[in-house]
């Protein structure tokens, strides 16, 4: 085994985390790093706390950040650059964006105590017994993925209005009894605490909520859907065009969602496969392709209501609608497989190691899938589901349409 003995490269940017105590709370070593830099980047609040330094260039973060950073960093080439951030810059912070753009070797991170660590300490919540989600610049409906009785969640809020939005969402989802704690200005002399329930949050004076805070939630309500695949069909708004729960569970077991992977849900109907793919892990992403505009709008509503508002919905018909999409790690075809070119386009777009699952209920689709199985291999399965239903004064089995499922991949 060889050992890499390269020297540690000099970073292009040093990111310094600043606590709520500001400039006085920084160690002398980091103060010197900031003052010796040729360029300092940061928010207006952070830049305003710095002492004067003759000849030092100071720049406010561009907006939008990710698009504006490359030209800003290019203008700083050749000099030492320090970026100021709140707390731990790798907890929903700017250091993550800088590393994405420049690479890990180009960014040195000097973290302060994060607001998440301070919030856990104030609440007495062990790290392994609570989750963290950020709503900074994100759709607040992300919260709806998490509710489950007794579960604890720390929310990195976007602004002072976040608790009211969270309260309305939780009350609408049947979790109005959930306990909400706003932990303001953590680590500073102005640290504060507001407590209430989701149902009662409307009585809280909005002016009393600090802009900088972490929201701690303890969920109280009915049993949630959980994160397993195969949600009840009535969890979705649909017109009958939905992959039913038993078939959905079978398809997703073969699609195998994993962190960071992207799915195409082609002929998405109610969007159930793409939605449950994304619910499997916060970093799973999906694109739902649906030709019918009403169904496409319904998919968006279903995704938001089930806590994955980031599901991308494309109104169009495969294979034409697939050409401009980012490449998938997995593809589910729930409808339209017999259209010329659909299966070929899906197979051709898959990234290495990708998986494909196709469902069909007609003889024409079944014949197509049998040929695909012959030509490409994989697994061909016929799935028949029967449910108990009343027959007069008795109970009998009612069969659903038999579905042919072709799955292909490693």
KAUR-V65816 format. One record per residue. N is the residue number from 1. RES is the residue in three letters. D_FIRST is the distance of its C-alpha to the first C-alpha in whole Angstrom. Layout:
n:N res:RES d_first:D_FIRST
n:N res:RES d_first:D_FIRST
//
This chain:
n:1 res:UNK d_first:0
n:2 res:UNK d_first:4
n:3 res:UNK d_first:7
n:4 res:UNK d_first:10
n:5 res:UNK d_first:13
n:6 res:UNK d_first:16
n:7 res:UNK d_first:19
n:8 res:UNK d_first:20
n:9 res:UNK d_first:23
n:10 res:UNK d_first:26
n:11 res:UNK d_first:28
n:12 res:UNK d_first:31
n:13 res:UNK d_first:32
n:14 res:UNK d_first:32
n:15 res:UNK d_first:34
n:16 res:UNK d_first:36
n:17 res:UNK d_first:37
n:18 res:UNK d_first:41
n:19 res:UNK d_first:42
n:20 res:UNK d_first:46
n:21 res:UNK d_first:47
n:22 res:UNK d_first:46
n:23 res:UNK d_first:46
n:24 res:UNK d_first:47
n:25 res:UNK d_first:44
n:26 res:UNK d_first:41
n:27 res:UNK d_first:40
n:28 res:UNK d_first:41
n:29 res:UNK d_first:37
n:30 res:UNK d_first:38
n:31 res:UNK d_first:41
n:32 res:UNK d_first:40
n:33 res:UNK d_first:37
n:34 res:UNK d_first:40
n:35 res:UNK d_first:43
n:36 res:UNK d_first:41
n:37 res:UNK d_first:40
n:38 res:UNK d_first:41
n:39 res:UNK d_first:41
n:40 res:UNK d_first:42
n:41 res:UNK d_first:41
n:42 res:UNK d_first:43
n:43 res:UNK d_first:46
n:44 res:UNK d_first:49
n:45 res:UNK d_first:49
n:46 res:UNK d_first:46
n:47 res:UNK d_first:47
n:48 res:UNK d_first:51
n:49 res:UNK d_first:49
n:50 res:UNK d_first:48
n:51 res:UNK d_first:50
n:52 res:UNK d_first:51
n:53 res:UNK d_first:49
n:54 res:UNK d_first:51
n:55 res:UNK d_first:49
n:56 res:UNK d_first:46
n:57 res:UNK d_first:46
n:58 res:UNK d_first:46
n:59 res:UNK d_first:46
n:60 res:UNK d_first:46
n:61 res:UNK d_first:44
n:62 res:UNK d_first:45
n:63 res:UNK d_first:46
n:64 res:UNK d_first:45
n:65 res:UNK d_first:42
n:66 res:UNK d_first:39
n:67 res:UNK d_first:41
n:68 res:UNK d_first:42
n:69 res:UNK d_first:39
n:70 res:UNK d_first:38
n:71 res:UNK d_first:41
n:72 res:UNK d_first:41
n:73 res:UNK d_first:38
n:74 res:UNK d_first:38
n:75 res:UNK d_first:41
n:76 res:UNK d_first:39
n:77 res:UNK d_first:37
n:78 res:UNK d_first:37
n:79 res:UNK d_first:38
n:80 res:UNK d_first:36
n:81 res:UNK d_first:37
n:82 res:UNK d_first:37
n:83 res:UNK d_first:38
n:84 res:UNK d_first:40
n:85 res:UNK d_first:39
n:86 res:UNK d_first:40
n:87 res:UNK d_first:39
n:88 res:UNK d_first:35
n:89 res:UNK d_first:34
n:90 res:UNK d_first:32
n:91 res:UNK d_first:34
n:92 res:UNK d_first:36
n:93 res:UNK d_first:36
n:94 res:UNK d_first:36
n:95 res:UNK d_first:32
n:96 res:UNK d_first:31
n:97 res:UNK d_first:33
n:98 res:UNK d_first:32
n:99 res:UNK d_first:28
n:100 res:UNK d_first:29
n:101 res:UNK d_first:31
n:102 res:UNK d_first:29
n:103 res:UNK d_first:25
n:104 res:UNK d_first:24
n:105 res:UNK d_first:23
n:106 res:UNK d_first:26
n:107 res:UNK d_first:28
n:108 res:UNK d_first:28
n:109 res:UNK d_first:30
n:110 res:UNK d_first:32
n:111 res:UNK d_first:33
n:112 res:UNK d_first:36
n:113 res:UNK d_first:37
n:114 res:UNK d_first:38
n:115 res:UNK d_first:41
n:116 res:UNK d_first:39
n:117 res:UNK d_first:38
n:118 res:UNK d_first:42
n:119 res:UNK d_first:43
n:120 res:UNK d_first:42
n:121 res:UNK d_first:43
n:122 res:UNK d_first:46
n:123 res:UNK d_first:47
n:124 res:UNK d_first:45
n:125 res:UNK d_first:43
n:126 res:UNK d_first:39
n:127 res:UNK d_first:36
n:128 res:UNK d_first:35
n:129 res:UNK d_first:39
n:130 res:UNK d_first:40
n:131 res:UNK d_first:38
n:132 res:UNK d_first:39
n:133 res:UNK d_first:40
n:134 res:UNK d_first:41
n:135 res:UNK d_first:44
n:136 res:UNK d_first:44
n:137 res:UNK d_first:45
n:138 res:UNK d_first:45
n:139 res:UNK d_first:47
n:140 res:UNK d_first:48
n:141 res:UNK d_first:49
n:142 res:UNK d_first:45
n:143 res:UNK d_first:46
n:144 res:UNK d_first:48
n:145 res:UNK d_first:44
n:146 res:UNK d_first:44
n:147 res:UNK d_first:47
n:148 res:UNK d_first:47
n:149 res:UNK d_first:50
n:150 res:UNK d_first:48
n:151 res:UNK d_first:45
n:152 res:UNK d_first:44
n:153 res:UNK d_first:43
n:154 res:UNK d_first:43
n:155 res:UNK d_first:44
n:156 res:UNK d_first:43
n:157 res:UNK d_first:46
n:158 res:UNK d_first:47
n:159 res:UNK d_first:51
n:160 res:UNK d_first:54
n:161 res:UNK d_first:55
n:162 res:UNK d_first:52
n:163 res:UNK d_first:53
n:164 res:UNK d_first:56
n:165 res:UNK d_first:54
n:166 res:UNK d_first:52
n:167 res:UNK d_first:55
n:168 res:UNK d_first:57
n:169 res:UNK d_first:54
n:170 res:UNK d_first:54
n:171 res:UNK d_first:58
n:172 res:UNK d_first:58
n:173 res:UNK d_first:55
n:174 res:UNK d_first:57
n:175 res:UNK d_first:55
n:176 res:UNK d_first:58
n:177 res:UNK d_first:57
n:178 res:UNK d_first:54
n:179 res:UNK d_first:54
n:180 res:UNK d_first:53
n:181 res:UNK d_first:52
n:182 res:UNK d_first:52
n:183 res:UNK d_first:50
n:184 res:UNK d_first:51
n:185 res:UNK d_first:49
n:186 res:UNK d_first:47
n:187 res:UNK d_first:46
n:188 res:UNK d_first:49
n:189 res:UNK d_first:53
n:190 res:UNK d_first:54
n:191 res:UNK d_first:52
n:192 res:UNK d_first:54
n:193 res:UNK d_first:54
n:194 res:UNK d_first:56
n:195 res:UNK d_first:56
n:196 res:UNK d_first:58
n:197 res:UNK d_first:57
n:198 res:UNK d_first:57
n:199 res:UNK d_first:60
n:200 res:UNK d_first:62
n:201 res:UNK d_first:60
n:202 res:UNK d_first:63
n:203 res:UNK d_first:65
n:204 res:UNK d_first:62
n:205 res:UNK d_first:63
n:206 res:UNK d_first:61
n:207 res:UNK d_first:61
n:208 res:UNK d_first:60
n:209 res:UNK d_first:56
n:210 res:UNK d_first:54
n:211 res:UNK d_first:52
n:212 res:UNK d_first:49
n:213 res:UNK d_first:48
n:214 res:UNK d_first:46
n:215 res:UNK d_first:48
n:216 res:UNK d_first:47
n:217 res:UNK d_first:48
n:218 res:UNK d_first:49
n:219 res:UNK d_first:50
n:220 res:UNK d_first:53
n:221 res:UNK d_first:55
n:222 res:UNK d_first:54
n:223 res:UNK d_first:51
n:224 res:UNK d_first:49
n:225 res:UNK d_first:48
n:226 res:UNK d_first:44
n:227 res:UNK d_first:41
n:228 res:UNK d_first:41
n:229 res:UNK d_first:42
n:230 res:UNK d_first:46
n:231 res:UNK d_first:48
n:232 res:UNK d_first:52
n:233 res:UNK d_first:53
n:234 res:UNK d_first:56
n:235 res:UNK d_first:53
n:236 res:UNK d_first:53
n:237 res:UNK d_first:56
n:238 res:UNK d_first:57
n:239 res:UNK d_first:60
n:240 res:UNK d_first:58
n:241 res:UNK d_first:56
n:242 res:UNK d_first:53
n:243 res:UNK d_first:50
n:244 res:UNK d_first:51
n:245 res:UNK d_first:49
n:246 res:UNK d_first:48
n:247 res:UNK d_first:47
n:248 res:UNK d_first:45
n:249 res:UNK d_first:43
n:250 res:UNK d_first:43
n:251 res:UNK d_first:42
n:252 res:UNK d_first:39
n:253 res:UNK d_first:38
n:254 res:UNK d_first:37
n:255 res:UNK d_first:36
n:256 res:UNK d_first:33
n:257 res:UNK d_first:34
n:258 res:UNK d_first:30
n:259 res:UNK d_first:30
n:260 res:UNK d_first:30
n:261 res:UNK d_first:31
n:262 res:UNK d_first:35
n:263 res:UNK d_first:37
n:264 res:UNK d_first:40
n:265 res:UNK d_first:43
n:266 res:UNK d_first:46
n:267 res:UNK d_first:49
n:268 res:UNK d_first:49
n:269 res:UNK d_first:52
n:270 res:UNK d_first:52
n:271 res:UNK d_first:48
n:272 res:UNK d_first:47
n:273 res:UNK d_first:44
n:274 res:UNK d_first:43
n:275 res:UNK d_first:44
n:276 res:UNK d_first:42
n:277 res:UNK d_first:39
n:278 res:UNK d_first:39
n:279 res:UNK d_first:40
n:280 res:UNK d_first:37
n:281 res:UNK d_first:35
n:282 res:UNK d_first:36
n:283 res:UNK d_first:34
n:284 res:UNK d_first:35
n:285 res:UNK d_first:37
n:286 res:UNK d_first:40
n:287 res:UNK d_first:42
n:288 res:UNK d_first:45
n:289 res:UNK d_first:47
n:290 res:UNK d_first:51
n:291 res:UNK d_first:54
n:292 res:UNK d_first:57
n:293 res:UNK d_first:57
n:294 res:UNK d_first:59
n:295 res:UNK d_first:56
n:296 res:UNK d_first:53
n:297 res:UNK d_first:55
n:298 res:UNK d_first:55
n:299 res:UNK d_first:51
n:300 res:UNK d_first:51
n:301 res:UNK d_first:53
n:302 res:UNK d_first:51
n:303 res:UNK d_first:48
n:304 res:UNK d_first:49
n:305 res:UNK d_first:51
n:306 res:UNK d_first:48
n:307 res:UNK d_first:46
n:308 res:UNK d_first:44
n:309 res:UNK d_first:46
n:310 res:UNK d_first:43
n:311 res:UNK d_first:44
n:312 res:UNK d_first:45
n:313 res:UNK d_first:48
n:314 res:UNK d_first:48
n:315 res:UNK d_first:52
n:316 res:UNK d_first:52
n:317 res:UNK d_first:52
n:318 res:UNK d_first:49
n:319 res:UNK d_first:48
n:320 res:UNK d_first:49
n:321 res:UNK d_first:48
n:322 res:UNK d_first:44
n:323 res:UNK d_first:44
n:324 res:UNK d_first:43
n:325 res:UNK d_first:41
n:326 res:UNK d_first:37
n:327 res:UNK d_first:35
n:328 res:UNK d_first:35
n:329 res:UNK d_first:32
n:330 res:UNK d_first:35
n:331 res:UNK d_first:39
n:332 res:UNK d_first:42
n:333 res:UNK d_first:45
n:334 res:UNK d_first:48
n:335 res:UNK d_first:51
n:336 res:UNK d_first:51
n:337 res:UNK d_first:49
n:338 res:UNK d_first:52
n:339 res:UNK d_first:52
n:340 res:UNK d_first:51
n:341 res:UNK d_first:48
n:342 res:UNK d_first:47
n:343 res:UNK d_first:44
n:344 res:UNK d_first:43
n:345 res:UNK d_first:42
n:346 res:UNK d_first:40
n:347 res:UNK d_first:38
n:348 res:UNK d_first:38
n:349 res:UNK d_first:37
n:350 res:UNK d_first:34
n:351 res:UNK d_first:31
n:352 res:UNK d_first:28
n:353 res:UNK d_first:28
n:354 res:UNK d_first:31
n:355 res:UNK d_first:34
n:356 res:UNK d_first:38
n:357 res:UNK d_first:41
n:358 res:UNK d_first:44
n:359 res:UNK d_first:47
n:360 res:UNK d_first:51
n:361 res:UNK d_first:54
n:362 res:UNK d_first:56
n:363 res:UNK d_first:57
n:364 res:UNK d_first:56
n:365 res:UNK d_first:52
n:366 res:UNK d_first:52
n:367 res:UNK d_first:52
n:368 res:UNK d_first:50
n:369 res:UNK d_first:47
n:370 res:UNK d_first:48
n:371 res:UNK d_first:47
n:372 res:UNK d_first:44
n:373 res:UNK d_first:43
n:374 res:UNK d_first:44
n:375 res:UNK d_first:42
n:376 res:UNK d_first:39
n:377 res:UNK d_first:38
n:378 res:UNK d_first:38
n:379 res:UNK d_first:40
n:380 res:UNK d_first:44
n:381 res:UNK d_first:45
n:382 res:UNK d_first:49
n:383 res:UNK d_first:50
n:384 res:UNK d_first:53
n:385 res:UNK d_first:54
n:386 res:UNK d_first:57
n:387 res:UNK d_first:58
n:388 res:UNK d_first:61
n:389 res:UNK d_first:65
n:390 res:UNK d_first:68
n:391 res:UNK d_first:71
n:392 res:UNK d_first:74
n:393 res:UNK d_first:74
n:394 res:UNK d_first:71
n:395 res:UNK d_first:67
n:396 res:UNK d_first:66
n:397 res:UNK d_first:62
n:398 res:UNK d_first:62
n:399 res:UNK d_first:60
n:400 res:UNK d_first:58
n:401 res:UNK d_first:57
n:402 res:UNK d_first:54
n:403 res:UNK d_first:51
n:404 res:UNK d_first:49
n:405 res:UNK d_first:46
n:406 res:UNK d_first:43
n:407 res:UNK d_first:39
n:408 res:UNK d_first:37
n:409 res:UNK d_first:33
n:410 res:UNK d_first:30
//
